[in-house]
Amino acid sequence: MKIEDKVREALRGVVDPELFINVVDLGLVYGVFVEEGGRVKIEMTLTSPGCPLAGVIDSEVKKAVKKVKGVKSVKLDIVWDPPWTIEMISEEAKAELGFF
């Protein structure tokens, strides 16, 4: 399995503390980029710019990714474009949230 795939799998262990769904299935992770030397850059968003638990999510993402074998450093960029919408949530997560 490639490091990028391992990182995405690790991110499935990071749960949004308000919605109780992992950040991947919520559609918050926009990109995982692995650079030379095990440097990983993650582009993700939050459900809202005023997310009161942004610091917790930031910390948990970095902690999870640093545990992946081959990862030497993690840079997390929170981006707002494109804006997050509920359409980005996976079908499984929508079912868990009762959207059906």
Secondary structure, DSSP 8 states (H G I E B T S, - for coil): --HHHHHHHHHTT-B-TTT-SBTTTTT-EEEEEEEGGGEEEEEE--S-TT-TTHHHHHHHHHHHHHTSTT--EEEEEE--SS---GGGS-HHHHHHHT--
